[in-house]
C-alpha cells in the first residue's frame, strides 16, 4: 500500500511539475530571417512566459515574442521575434541609418546589415507599449510598419532566454 501511495504521489508531483514548467516556458522555432544574425531560421528558442510578471517590465535590448499580425511568413496565429529598442516614455527616431532613443544613438552590434534603412521622424512610445525592431533591419517587419506598430506590453508572449 505504501508503494502505491508513493507511486501516486510521485506521479502527481511529476505531472504538476511538468505542467508548471509548460506554463512558465515555451519552446519555439525561428521562422523567418528578421532577427539575423542573432537568431537564424530554424533555430530553437526557450521563452519565459513570466519574464514580466509582477513588477518586472520589458527593457531595452530584450528579445521578445509578439503575435504576428502580418502573417507574411509564419501564417495565421504565428508569432514574431523582435528586439525591444524603446519602452513607454522613450522617444525614438531613425535617421541616416542610425536609431536614436531619447536623442542618443544606440549601439547596435547585433544588427545584420550596416545601418537601419528608411527615415522615421521622432515619435514618443506611449506608456505601456514598446517599440520593436528586428536585427536584420532590411528584412524585418516591425514597429516601423503600421501592421505591427508599437505592441502593448500585455501582448508580449514572452522573453527569449536561451537558443540552440
N, C-alpha and C positions, 0 to 999 in steps of 0.2 A: 504494500500500500504506500509506504514512504517513497519507493522508487517511482511509482506512478505520479504521486503528488510532485516530486522533484522534477520529473519529466514535464508535467503540465506547467509547472512554474517556469521552467527554463523556456518552454515553447512560448508562453505568454510574454515573458520578458524579451525574448529574442524577436518576436513579432512586433512588439511595442517599440523596441529599439530600431528595428528596420523601418517601421512606419514613421517614427520620429525623424530618422535620417532622411527619408524620402521627402518629408515635408520641409525640412530645413535646407536641403540641397537638391540641385537639379543638374543633370548632365546634358549637355547639348553639343551640337557639332556646328562648326563654322560653315555657313552655306553660301558665302559669296566672297568677293575679294576686297570688300570695302575696308577691311582692317589690316591689309598687308602693310608692312612686313611683320607686324607684331603677331598676328594670327592668320594662318594660312588656311585656304579652303580644305575642308575635310578634317582639320584638327578638332580634337575633343576639348571641351571646357567644363570645369566644375564650377557651378554657380551657387553662391549663397543667397537663399531666398530671404533671409532675415538680417542681411548686412545693414539694413537701415531701420531696424526695429527700435522701438523706444525713442530715445533722444538722438540716435545716430542719424546724421544727414549725409546725403550724397556730397562728394567732394570733387574738386577739380582733379582730373587725372584718372578717376575711377573708370573702369571699363564695365559697362552695364548691358543688360538685355532689356529691350523695349518691344512692345507689339509692333509688327510690321504692317503699316497702313498702306504701303506702296504695292506690295505683292509682286514686285518685278521679278524676283528670282525665287524666293522661298515659297511662294504660293500663299493661298489663304490660310489664316491662322498661324503664319510664320512669325519669326522673331528677328530682330535686328540687333547686332552687337555694335555698340558705339562707345566713344570716349567722351566723358563729360569735360568740357573746356571752360564752362562758366555755370555758376549757380545763381539762384534767386538774389537779385540786388546788384549783380555784376553788370558791367557794360561791355559789350563785345563789338569789335569792328574788324573787318578783313580788308586790307589794302596793300597793294604792292606785293602780294604773295605771302603776307605775314598776318598772323592773328594777334590781335591786341585785346587784352582783358583789363578793364579799368585803366586804360591808356598806357599799359605796359605790354611790350611784345612778349609773348610767351615762348619759352624754349621748348621746341618740339623735336627732340632727337628721334622720335618714333615715327615721324611722317615718312611715307614711302617715297614720294616724289619731292622735288625741290619746290617748296612753297605751296600755298593754297590758292587755287585758281579762283577767279572771279573777285569782284569787289562787293563789299557789303557795308553800307553805312552803319554807324554805331547804333546799337539797339540795347535797351535795358532788358535783362532777363527778369520776368515777373517773379515775385516771391512764390515759392512752391513749385517752380519749374526749373528745368535745366536746359542748357544749350549743348548739343552733342555734335561731334564730327567723327567721321571715320578717319583712320590713319592713312588710308590710300585716298587722298582728297580728290583725285581725278576720277575715281570710280565709286564714290560713296554718295548715297542719297541720305542726307542728314538734316540738321536744323536749318541749313541754307535753303532747303526745299519747303514749299508750302504744304507738301504732303506729309512731312514729318514735323516741321515746326519745332516748338520747344515743348518737349514732353513734360507732363505733370509728374512730380515726384511719386505720386501714388500709382503711376503707370509703370514704374520701374519694376521689372520682374525679378531682378537680382543683380548681384555684383560678381563678375568673373574673379575667381580666386586662384585658379590653377588650370593649366592647359597641358596637353600631351599629344 
